[in-house]
Amino acid sequence: MQTLTTCPSKCNYYVLPHLGFELDFYCYIEATSRRRKKLCPDFSVSQSRRTIGYPRLKFDPLLKPKKLDIGYLAPLAWALEDQATDNTSSTDNSSVNGESESINCLNLDEARDGTYEQEMHGGMNSEEDGGVENETKIDVRALALSLQAAKTVEDMEEILKDKGDLPLQVYSTIIRGFGKDKKMDSALILMNFLKRKKIETNGSFSPNLFIYNSLLGAVKQSEQFAEMETIMNEMAQEGITPNVVTYNTLMAIYLEKGEGDKALSILEEIHQKGFTPSAVSYSQALLAYRRMEDGFGALNFFIEFREKYSRGEIGKADDGEDWQTEFVKLENFTIRVCYQVMRRWLVSNDNLSNNVLKLLGDMDNAGIPPGRAELERLVWACTRIDHYTVVKELYGRIRMRYSEISLSVCNHVIWLMGKAKKWWAALEIYEDLLDKGPKPNNMSYELIMSHFNILLSAAKKRGIWRWGVRLLNKMEDKGLKPGSKEWNAVLVACSKASETTAAVQIFKRMVENGEKPTVISYGALLSALEKGKLYDDALRVWDHMVKVGVEPNAYAYTIMASIYTALGNFQRVDAIISEMITLGIELTVVTYNAIISGCARNGMSSEAYEWFHRMKVQNISPNEITYEMLIEALAKDEKPRLAFELYVRAYNEGLNLSSKAYDAVMESSQTYGATIDVSLLGPRPPDKKKKVQIRKTLNEFYDLADVSKKSVPFDRKEIFHSQTEEGSQ
């Protein structure tokens, strides 16, 4: 442990240098053996801005003392006492996500007068006594280290017997140092030594309030809280009345114990005892609300304090506080406490978003809103889906009240919007970056592109081609270059919706924007052309695809097989099947279903039945779609008996055919006079639900994308977005 070293300077002054336990000052003391002269201090006080600081007392060594009184140590003693309170009551070393909770709110008074000095030092008065001055040197650091080894009061007496009469400030410094090093046993032994010395000197030398406050500070530092009650009882027995410093230390102890409510009760006791709370007292109370995570309590406490301050009930001129400065510090501390509580609410497992929003509103009403830094840190604390409303509010506040905002914060908001499936809101944040700044970076681009892809995928899945087109247009408007993935999503949506014209135009725009079409692009376009029965255009697209070296996949081959089936060119259908086998592309039921469906739609039931047998030869099992399409084709082509046999086979294979196939068999048998055993068909299947209407699907998309349902109606001119923009320029 590094303790206090007292050594004489060239001017016969003791020098008290910087202490390891955070005592930061120099003071000059002239030592004599018989007579002590008072040194008039010329000192200044400075404190840390971030943490409740320790006073730096600078005494002018050029002032030659005329008389000496032990009371000249009062400024030093008072500074040490206030520092002990600072350490124990106003500095909180715990943190939330690595951020300090401390605040600087304690100012030092001017040096106290002789009356105060006598009270602090037990009434030891100076005496004018001529004599020879003998220099003495006390190495307090070494003394403290040696005292640590003492196990009993007798051991300490042995160590101190040759040290003479040491000032009480030396003992208090050592006690506080013991507390800092968590040597509470040594502090208590030293206290017992002082009590024994009181008996030996008939009370002329005894522990005073300063010593007891230091001992309480050691209790707080060493976390030996069980000793607090014993010490307070001893003070009462000795007739030592606690002061504000004592109560502030008690508040700090309760805070360390996690008993914020008891710390607040001490503040009430300060008022009841007739004392004037210091700025430290109020900061301790705010810290208690912070520990209890009661942001509303902290805010209401400050509002009440502010009202009393404005009425002049707090901040009297004779209390030694610079209340104008302390008021500002307490206001800032209140903002910080509320911010930290809101942050704790956000990182808790419970959904306390409504509490955060309410406290933000209450702080606005109180006229002490959090600053940009606090708002941005709160944004970072929002990580869950249920934080969406909070992060939206925080982002809006920053944009409205400040000219700048961190890009990383904007990116975090975009990310959280996407996580909460509020992709359209995320796009609006990106628009703000483009319009208001800061300039988006690669992270912004990647985040917003991922959101676009999610929306485009939803549009593709639901066949909502209009919103797919609108999303592409918005991307281009905002300087985002759609890739093949984005273009393909819209092409597939157009294909699913049988929007042939839209698919052709989107394909053209894709090429014009320098994006090379993939096999998915060609497949979607071929499907749209096939559904629009634009077979010649589809054949030209196929030839172009092969010419540019895009290798067809199973889906593209299937579309072409369906097209050639519709054209009745079964030779080309056979060639496609052979080519697929040669290239190692697996034949599936999907390809055969496309051929059989093409035959059924074009009244070629015999060809459909032939391909049904060919798929059986290829060991490809037909599914419900295969049977239903074939049964309907045979029933329409006056082949009710064959349709009946296929239905019975499917039923026996455990396939669940639709009621439409069942009705087709029954109607065909009755129409064409076929005799069938209806019992073999089984019960009539229930009617399948009708296909979801496009309007319902569109409403689902509105909800998914968080878009207003009153948005501008789609204009088909939006399909030609690129040409329209170029023509207008």
C-alpha positions in Angstrom: 0.0 0.0 0.0 1.3 3.4 -0.9 0.6 5.9 1.9 1.5 9.4 3.0 5.1 10.4 3.3 5.9 13.4 5.4 9.3 14.8 5.0 10.9 18.2 5.7 11.7 20.6 2.8 14.6 23.1 2.7 12.3 25.6 4.3 11.7 23.3 7.3 8.2 22.4 5.9 6.8 19.0 5.9 5.8 17.9 2.4 2.8 15.7 1.9 3.2 14.3 -1.6 0.7 12.4 -4.0 -0.9 9.4 -2.4 -1.4 6.0 -4.0 -4.9 5.9 -2.7 -5.9 8.9 -4.8 -5.1 11.8 -2.5 -3.7 14.4 -4.9 -2.3 17.5 -3.2 0.8 19.1 -1.7 0.8 20.9 1.5 3.7 22.5 3.4 3.9 22.3 7.2 6.6 23.7 9.4 7.4 21.3 12.3 8.8 22.3 15.7 9.3 20.3 18.9 7.7 22.8 21.3 6.0 25.5 19.3 4.0 25.4 16.1 3.3 28.4 13.9 0.3 28.8 11.7 0.9 28.9 8.0 -1.6 31.0 6.0 -2.6 29.0 2.9 -3.1 30.4 -0.5 -4.7 27.5 -2.2 -6.8 26.7 -5.3 -9.2 23.9 -5.9 -9.5 21.9 -9.1 -11.6 18.8 -9.8 -11.9 16.2 -12.5 -14.6 16.8 -15.1 -15.7 13.2 -15.6 -15.4 11.7 -12.1 -15.9 13.4 -8.7 -12.4 14.6 -8.3 -9.9 14.9 -5.5 -8.9 18.5 -4.5 -5.4 19.7 -5.4 -4.4 22.1 -2.6 -1.5 24.4 -3.4 0.0 26.2 -0.4 2.3 29.1 -1.0 5.7 28.1 0.5 6.9 31.7 0.4 4.6 32.9 3.2 6.6 32.8 6.4 4.5 31.9 9.4 4.3 34.1 12.3 2.6 31.7 14.7 1.9 28.1 14.8 -1.3 26.4 15.6 -2.3 22.8 15.1 -5.4 24.3 13.5 -3.4 25.2 10.3 -4.1 21.6 9.3 -7.8 22.3 9.0 -7.7 23.0 5.3 -5.9 19.7 4.8 -8.2 17.9 7.2 -11.3 19.4 5.6 -10.1 18.5 2.1 -9.3 14.9 3.1 -12.8 14.6 4.7 -14.5 15.9 1.7 -12.4 13.7 -0.5 -13.4 10.7 1.6 -17.0 11.6 1.0 -16.3 12.1 -2.7 -14.8 8.7 -3.0 -17.4 6.9 -1.0 -20.6 8.6 -2.0 -20.3 10.3 -5.4 -18.1 8.0 -7.4 -19.6 4.8 -8.6 -17.2 2.4 -10.2 -19.8 0.0 -11.7 -20.8 0.6 -15.2 -23.5 -0.2 -17.8 -21.9 -1.5 -21.0 -18.6 0.0 -19.9 -19.8 3.5 -19.2 -19.0 5.3 -15.9 -21.9 6.5 -13.7 -19.9 9.1 -11.8 -20.6 12.8 -11.7 -18.6 15.7 -10.3 -20.8 17.7 -8.0 -18.8 18.5 -4.9 -17.1 21.9 -4.5 -14.6 22.7 -1.7 -15.4 25.5 0.6 -12.9 28.2 1.5 -10.6 27.3 4.4 -12.5 27.1 7.7 -11.9 29.5 10.5 -10.3 28.7 13.9 -13.6 27.6 15.5 -14.2 25.0 12.8 -10.6 23.8 13.2 -11.0 23.4 16.9 -14.2 21.4 16.4 -12.5 19.2 13.8 -9.4 18.5 15.9 -10.9 18.1 19.3 -10.2 21.5 20.7 -6.4 21.4 20.5 -5.3 25.0 20.6 -2.0 26.5 19.8 0.2 27.9 22.5 2.9 30.5 22.2 5.9 28.9 23.6 9.4 29.8 22.8 11.9 27.1 22.3 14.4 25.5 20.0 12.9 24.1 16.8 13.9 20.5 16.1 13.3 19.0 12.7 11.6 15.6 12.7 10.9 13.3 9.7 7.9 11.0 9.6 7.8 8.5 6.7 4.1 7.8 6.8 4.3 5.4 3.9 6.7 3.2 5.8 4.7 3.6 8.9 1.5 2.5 7.3 3.2 -0.6 5.8 4.6 -1.5 9.2 1.2 -1.0 10.9 -0.3 -3.5 8.4 1.7 -6.2 10.1 0.3 -5.4 13.5 -2.1 -8.0 14.8 -3.0 -6.4 18.1 -3.1 -2.9 19.7 0.1 -3.8 21.6 1.8 -4.4 18.3 0.8 -1.0 17.2 1.9 0.6 20.4 5.3 -1.0 19.9 5.6 0.4 16.4 4.4 3.9 17.4 6.1 4.3 20.7 9.0 6.3 19.2 6.9 8.4 16.8 5.8 10.9 19.3 2.5 12.7 19.0 1.3 12.4 15.4 -1.5 14.6 14.0 -4.9 13.0 13.8 -4.8 13.6 10.0 -1.9 11.1 9.7 -4.0 8.4 11.4 -7.1 9.2 9.3 -5.0 9.0 6.2 -3.7 5.6 7.2 -7.2 4.4 8.1 -8.5 5.4 4.8 -5.5 3.8 3.1 -6.3 0.6 4.9 -9.8 0.8 3.6 -8.6 1.3 0.0 -6.4 -1.8 0.4 -9.3 -3.7 2.0 -7.4 -4.0 5.3 -10.3 -3.3 7.5 -8.9 -5.4 10.4 -5.8 -3.1 10.5 -8.1 0.0 10.4 -10.0 -1.3 13.4 -6.9 -2.2 15.4 -5.6 1.4 14.7 -8.9 2.7 15.9 -8.7 0.7 19.1 -5.2 2.1 19.6 -6.5 5.6 19.4 -9.3 4.8 21.9 -6.7 3.4 24.3 -4.6 6.5 23.9 -7.7 8.6 24.7 -7.9 6.8 28.1 -4.2 7.2 28.7 -4.3 11.0 28.0 -7.5 11.5 29.9 -9.3 12.5 26.7 -6.8 15.1 25.6 -6.1 13.0 22.5 -9.1 11.1 21.2 -10.7 10.1 17.9 -12.9 12.8 16.6 -15.6 13.1 13.9 -13.0 13.3 11.2 -11.5 10.0 12.3 -14.9 8.3 12.5 -15.8 9.6 9.0 -12.6 8.2 7.7 -13.3 4.8 9.4 -16.8 4.8 7.7 -15.1 5.5 4.4 -12.8 2.5 5.0 -15.9 0.4 5.6 -17.3 1.4 2.3 -14.0 0.9 0.5 -13.3 -2.5 2.1 -16.9 -3.6 1.7 -17.0 -4.7 5.4 -20.5 -3.3 5.8 -21.2 -5.2 9.0 -18.9 -2.8 10.9 -21.1 0.3 10.0 -23.6 -0.2 12.8 -20.9 -0.8 15.4 -19.1 2.4 14.4 -22.3 4.5 14.5 -23.1 3.1 17.9 -19.6 4.1 19.2 -20.1 7.6 17.8 -23.3 7.9 19.7 -21.7 6.6 22.9 -18.9 9.1 22.5 -21.2 11.9 22.0 -19.9 12.6 18.5 -22.7 14.0 16.3 -22.7 13.0 12.7 -22.4 15.6 10.1 -23.4 15.7 6.4 -20.2 14.0 5.5 -21.2 11.1 7.8 -24.6 10.8 6.2 -23.2 11.0 2.7 -20.8 8.2 3.6 -23.7 6.1 5.0 -25.6 6.7 1.7 -22.6 5.5 -0.2 -22.4 2.3 1.9 -26.1 1.5 1.4 -25.5 2.0 -2.4 -22.7 -0.4 -2.3 -24.9 -2.9 -0.5 -27.5 -2.5 -3.2 -30.0 -0.9 -0.8 -31.0 2.2 -2.7 -34.2 2.7 -0.7 -32.2 2.9 2.5 -29.8 5.4 0.9 -32.8 7.6 0.1 -34.0 7.3 3.7 -30.7 8.7 4.9 -31.3 11.8 2.7 -34.6 12.2 4.5 -32.8 11.8 7.8 -30.4 14.6 6.9 -33.4 17.0 6.5 -34.9 15.7 9.8 -31.7 16.4 11.7 -31.7 19.9 10.5 -28.6 19.6 8.2 -28.4 21.1 4.8 -27.7 18.4 2.2 -24.7 19.0 0.0 -24.5 18.5 -3.7 -23.0 15.1 -3.0 -26.1 14.2 -1.0 -28.3 14.9 -4.0 -26.0 13.1 -6.4 -26.1 10.1 -4.1 -29.9 10.1 -4.2 -29.9 10.2 -8.0 -27.4 7.3 -8.0 -29.8 5.4 -5.7 -32.5 5.8 -8.3 -30.1 4.6 -10.9 -29.2 1.5 -8.9 -32.9 0.8 -8.5 -33.4 1.3 -12.2 -36.1 3.9 -11.5 -35.8 6.5 -14.2 -39.1 8.1 -13.3 -38.1 8.4 -9.7 -34.8 10.1 -10.6 -36.5 12.6 -12.9 -39.2 13.5 -10.4 -36.5 13.9 -7.7 -34.6 16.4 -9.9 -37.8 18.3 -10.7 -38.6 18.7 -7.0 -34.9 19.7 -6.4 -35.2 22.3 -9.2 -38.4 23.8 -7.8 -36.8 24.2 -4.3 -33.7 25.7 -5.9 -35.7 28.2 -7.9 -37.5 29.2 -4.7 -34.2 29.8 -2.9 -34.7 26.9 -0.5 -31.5 25.3 -1.8 -28.3 27.2 -2.5 -27.8 29.7 0.2 -24.8 31.8 0.0 -23.3 30.8 3.3 -23.2 27.0 2.7 -19.9 27.0 0.8 -21.3 25.5 -2.3 -21.1 26.9 -5.8 -24.7 26.0 -6.4 -25.0 27.6 -9.8 -22.3 25.2 -11.1 -23.6 22.3 -9.0 -27.1 22.7 -10.4 -25.9 22.3 -13.9 -23.9 19.2 -12.9 -26.9 17.7 -11.2 -29.1 18.4 -14.2 -26.6 16.7 -16.4 -26.3 13.8 -14.0 -30.1 13.4 -14.0 -30.0 13.1 -17.8 -27.3 10.6 -17.6 -29.1 8.5 -14.9 -32.3 8.5 -17.0 -30.3 7.5 -20.1 -28.6 4.6 -18.2 -31.9 3.4 -16.8 -33.5 3.4 -20.3 -30.5 1.5 -21.6 -30.9 -1.1 -18.8 -34.6 -1.4 -19.7 -33.6 -2.0 -23.4 -31.1 -4.8 -22.6 -33.4 -6.5 -20.1 -35.3 -9.7 -21.0 -38.6 -7.9 -20.5 -40.2 -5.8 -23.2 -40.0 -2.3 -21.5 -40.2 -0.3 -24.8 -43.3 1.6 -23.5 -41.4 2.7 -20.4 -38.6 4.0 -22.5 -41.0 6.0 -24.7 -42.8 7.4 -21.7 -39.6 8.5 -19.9 -38.4 10.2 -23.1 -41.7 12.1 -23.2 -41.4 13.0 -19.5 -37.9 14.3 -20.0 -39.1 16.5 -22.8 -41.8 17.9 -20.6 -39.3 18.5 -17.8 -37.1 20.4 -20.3 -34.1 18.1 -19.9 -34.2 15.9 -23.0 -31.2 13.5 -23.6 -28.6 14.8 -26.0 -27.6 13.4 -29.4 -24.9 11.2 -27.8 -27.4 9.6 -25.4 -30.0 9.1 -28.1 -27.5 7.4 -30.4 -26.3 5.1 -27.6 -29.9 4.1 -26.9 -30.3 3.3 -30.6 -27.4 0.9 -30.3 -29.1 -0.7 -27.3 -32.1 -1.6 -29.5 -31.5 -5.1 -30.8 -34.8 -6.9 -30.6 -37.9 -6.9 -32.8 -40.0 -5.3 -30.0 -37.6 -2.3 -30.0 -38.9 -1.2 -33.4 -41.1 1.6 -32.0 -38.3 2.8 -29.8 -35.6 3.0 -32.5 -38.1 4.7 -34.8 -38.7 7.3 -32.2 -35.1 7.8 -31.4 -34.1 8.1 -35.0 -36.9 10.7 -35.6 -35.7 12.8 -32.6 -32.1 12.8 -33.8 -33.1 13.8 -37.3 -35.5 16.5 -36.1 -33.3 18.1 -33.4 -29.8 17.8 -34.7 -28.1 18.6 -38.0 -25.9 15.5 -38.0 -26.3 11.8 -37.2 -23.8 9.0 -37.2 -23.8 6.8 -40.3 -23.2 3.7 -38.1 -26.4 4.6 -36.2 -28.4 4.9 -39.4 -27.1 1.5 -40.6 -28.1 0.0 -37.3 -31.6 1.4 -37.7 -31.8 0.0 -41.2 -30.7 -3.4 -39.8 -33.2 -3.4 -37.0 -36.0 -2.3 -39.3 -35.3 -5.3 -41.5 -35.2 -7.6 -38.5 -38.6 -6.3 -37.4 -39.8 -6.9 -41.0 -40.4 -3.2 -41.5 -38.5 -3.2 -44.8 -40.3 -0.3 -46.3 -39.5 1.9 -43.3 -35.8 0.8 -43.8 -36.0 2.0 -47.4 -37.1 5.4 -46.1 -34.1 5.6 -43.8 -31.9 4.9 -46.8 -33.6 7.7 -48.7 -32.8 10.0 -45.8 -29.1 9.1 -46.2 -29.3 10.1 -49.9 -31.3 13.3 -49.3 -30.0 14.5 -46.0 -26.7 12.7 -45.4 -24.5 11.3 -44.2 -23.4 9.6 -47.5 -24.2 5.8 -47.3 -21.3 3.4 -47.3 -20.9 -0.2 -48.4 -22.6 -1.5 -45.2 -25.6 0.8 -46.0 -25.7 -0.6 -49.5 -25.5 -4.2 -48.5 -28.2 -3.8 -45.8 -30.7 -2.1 -48.1 -30.0 -4.5 -50.9 -30.8 -7.4 -48.6 -34.1 -5.7 -47.7 -34.9 -5.2 -51.3 -34.2 -8.8 -52.0 -36.6 -9.9 -49.1 -39.4 -7.7 -50.6 -38.7 -8.9 -54.1 -38.7 -12.5 -52.9 -42.0 -12.0 -51.3 -43.4 -10.4 -54.5 -42.0 -13.3 -56.5 -43.5 -15.9 -54.2 -46.9 -14.3 -54.3 -46.8 -13.3 -58.0 -47.2 -9.7 -57.1 -45.4 -8.4 -60.2 -46.6 -4.8 -59.9 -44.8 -4.3 -56.6 -41.8 -6.2 -58.0 -41.6 -3.6 -60.8 -42.1 -0.7 -58.4 -39.3 -2.0 -56.2 -37.0 -2.2 -59.2 -37.8 1.4 -60.1 -37.2 2.6 -56.6 -33.8 0.9 -56.5 -32.8 2.7 -59.7 -34.2 6.0 -58.5 -32.0 5.7 -55.4 -28.8 4.9 -57.3 -28.9 1.1 -56.5 -28.0 -1.2 -59.3 -30.3 -4.3 -59.4 -28.4 -7.5 -60.1 -29.6 -10.6 -61.8 -31.1 -11.8 -58.6 -33.4 -8.8 -58.4 -34.3 -8.8 -62.1 -35.0 -12.5 -62.0 -37.4 -12.1 -59.0 -39.5 -9.7 -60.9 -39.4 -11.9 -64.0 -40.6 -14.9 -62.1 -43.4 -12.8 -60.5 -44.5 -11.7 -64.0 -44.4 -15.3 -65.2 -46.5 -16.5 -62.2 -49.1 -13.8 -62.9 -49.1 -14.7 -66.7 -48.1 -11.1 -67.4 -46.4 -11.7 -70.7 -46.0 -8.1 -71.7 -44.5 -7.1 -68.4 -42.1 -10.0 -68.4 -40.8 -9.1 -71.9 -40.3 -5.5 -70.9 -38.5 -6.3 -67.7 -36.2 -8.7 -69.6 -35.4 -5.9 -72.1 -34.7 -3.5 -69.2 -32.4 -6.0 -67.6 -30.3 -6.3 -70.8 -30.3 -2.5 -71.4 -29.0 -2.0 -67.8 -26.0 -4.2 -68.6 -27.1 -7.2 -66.6 -26.5 -10.5 -68.3 -29.6 -12.7 -68.2 -29.2 -16.1 -66.6 -30.9 -19.4 -67.2 -33.5 -18.3 -64.6 -34.1 -15.2 -66.6 -34.7 -17.1 -69.8 -36.8 -19.7 -68.1 -39.1 -17.1 -66.6 -39.4 -15.3 -69.9 -40.1 -18.6 -71.7 -42.8 -19.5 -69.2 -44.5 -16.1 -69.6 -44.4 -16.4 -73.4 -45.8 -20.0 -73.2 -48.7 -18.9 -71.0 -49.4 -16.1 -73.4 -49.3 -18.6 -76.3 -46.6 -16.6 -78.0 -44.9 -19.7 -79.2 -42.9 -18.2 -82.0 -41.4 -15.6 -79.7 -40.6 -18.3 -77.2 -38.7 -20.3 -79.9 -36.7 -17.2 -80.8 -35.8 -16.6 -77.1 -34.7 -20.3 -76.9 -32.5 -20.0 -80.0 -30.9 -16.8 -78.6 -30.3 -18.4 -75.2 -28.5 -21.3 -76.9 -26.6 -18.9 -79.1 -25.2 -16.8 -76.3 -24.0 -20.0 -74.5 -26.5 -20.1 -71.6 -27.0 -23.8 -70.9 -30.7 -24.7 -70.4 -31.7 -26.4 -67.1 -34.5 -28.8 -66.4 -37.1 -26.0 -66.1 -36.2 -24.4 -69.4 -36.4 -27.8 -71.2 -39.7 -28.5 -69.5 -41.1 -25.2 -70.8 -39.9 -26.0 -74.3 -41.4 -29.5 -74.2 -44.7 -27.8 -73.2 -44.5 -25.4 -76.1 -43.7 -28.1 -78.7 -46.5 -30.1 -77.3 -48.9 -27.2 -77.8 -47.6 -27.0 -81.4 -48.2 -30.7 -81.9 -44.5 -31.2 -82.7 -43.9 -34.4 -80.7 -40.8 -35.1 -82.7 -39.2 -32.0 -81.1 -40.6 -33.2 -77.7 -38.8 -36.5 -78.2 -35.6 -34.7 -79.1 -35.8 -32.6 -75.9 -36.3 -35.7 -73.7 -33.4 -37.4 -75.5 -31.2 -34.3 -75.1 -32.0 -34.1 -71.4 -31.0 -37.7 -70.9 -27.8 -37.2 -72.9 -26.8 -34.2 -70.8 -27.5 -36.0 -67.6 -30.4 -33.8 -66.6 -32.8 -35.8 -64.5 -36.3 -36.4 -65.9 -38.9 -35.8 -63.3 -42.7 -35.9 -63.1 -42.8 -32.2 -63.6 -41.5 -32.5 -67.2 -44.0 -35.3 -68.1 -46.8 -33.4 -66.4 -46.1 -30.4 -68.6 -46.3 -32.6 -71.7 -49.5 -34.4 -70.6 -51.1 -31.0 -69.5 -50.2 -29.6 -73.0 -51.9 -32.6 -74.6 -55.0 -32.3 -72.4 -55.4 -28.5 -73.0 -55.2 -29.1 -76.8 -57.6 -32.0 -77.0 -55.0 -34.7 -77.5 -56.0 -37.3 -75.0 -54.5 -40.3 -76.9 -51.1 -38.6 -76.9 -51.5 -37.7 -73.3 -52.2 -41.4 -72.5 -49.2 -42.4 -74.5 -46.9 -40.1 -72.6 -48.4 -41.5 -69.4 -47.2 -44.9 -70.3 -43.8 -43.6 -71.3 -43.2 -42.1 -67.9 -44.1 -45.4 -66.4 -41.4 -47.0 -68.6 -38.9 -44.4 -67.2 -39.9 -45.5 -63.7 -41.3 -42.1 -62.9 -44.4 -42.4 -60.7 -47.3 -40.2 -61.6 -48.8 -37.8 -59.0 -52.2 -36.3 -58.5 -51.6 -33.7 -61.2 -50.7 -36.4 -63.7 -53.9 -38.4 -63.1 -56.2 -35.4 -62.9 -55.0 -33.8 -66.2 -55.2 -37.2 -68.0 -58.6 -38.2 -66.5 -60.1 -34.8 -67.5 -58.7 -35.2 -71.0 -60.1 -38.7 -71.5 -63.5 -37.8 -70.0 -63.8 -34.9 -72.5 -62.7 -37.1 -75.4 -65.5 -39.6 -74.9 -63.4 -42.2 -73.1 -65.3 -42.5 -69.8 -64.3 -46.1 -69.2 -60.6 -45.4 -69.4 -61.0 -42.3 -67.2 -62.8 -44.5 -64.7 -60.0 -47.1 -64.6 -57.3 -44.4 -64.1 -59.3 -42.8 -61.2 -59.7 -46.2 -59.5 -55.9 -46.9 -60.0 -55.0 -43.5 -58.4 -57.5 -44.1 -55.6 -56.0 -47.5 -54.9 -52.4 -46.0 -54.9 -53.5 -43.7 -52.1 -53.5 -40.5 -54.1 -56.0 -37.8 -53.2 -57.5 -36.6 -56.4 -59.7 -33.6 -56.6 -63.5 -33.5 -56.7 -63.1 -32.1 -60.2 -61.7 -35.4 -61.5 -64.4 -37.4 -59.7 -67.1 -35.3 -61.2 -65.5 -35.6 -64.7 -65.7 -39.4 -64.5 -69.3 -39.4 -63.2 -70.5 -36.9 -65.9 -68.6 -38.6 -68.7 -70.1 -42.0 -67.7 -73.6 -40.6 -67.6 -73.2 -38.7 -70.9 -71.8 -41.5 -72.9 -73.7 -44.3 -71.2 -70.8 -46.1 -69.6 -71.5 -48.7 -66.9 -69.2 -48.2 -63.9 -69.1 -49.4 -60.3 -69.4 -46.2 -58.4 -68.4 -47.8 -55.1 -64.9 -48.4 -56.5 -64.4 -44.6 -56.8 -64.8 -44.2 -53.0 -66.5 -41.1 -51.5 -66.5 -37.9 -53.4 -63.5 -35.8 -52.4 -64.3 -32.5 -50.7 -64.1 -29.3 -52.8 -60.7 -27.7 -52.6 -60.4 -24.2 -51.4 -60.5 -21.6 -54.2 -57.2 -20.0 -55.2 -56.2 -17.0 -53.1 -57.4 -13.9 -54.8 -54.8 -11.4 -55.9 -56.3 -8.7 -53.7 -55.8 -10.7 -50.6 -52.3 -11.5 -51.6 -51.6 -7.8 -52.2 -53.0 -7.0 -48.8 -50.6 -9.5 -47.3 -47.7 -7.8 -49.1 -48.8 -4.4 -47.8 -48.7 -5.8 -44.3 -45.4 -7.6 -44.9 -43.6 -4.5 -46.4 -45.2 -2.1 -43.9 -46.6 -0.1 -46.8 -49.7 2.0 -46.6 -52.7 0.5 -48.5 -53.5 3.9 -49.7 -50.4 4.1 -51.8 -50.5 5.4 -55.4 -52.2 2.9 -57.8 -49.9 1.1 -60.2 -49.6 2.6 -63.6 -48.5 0.2 -66.4 -46.2 2.9 -67.6 -44.0 2.1 -64.6 -42.9 -1.0 -66.5 -41.1 1.3 -69.0 -39.4 3.1 -66.1 -35.9 3.4 -67.8 -37.2 4.7 -71.1 -39.5 7.2 -69.4 -36.6 8.5 -67.3 -34.3 8.8 -70.3 -36.9 10.6 -72.3 -37.5 13.2 -69.6 -33.9 14.0 -69.2 
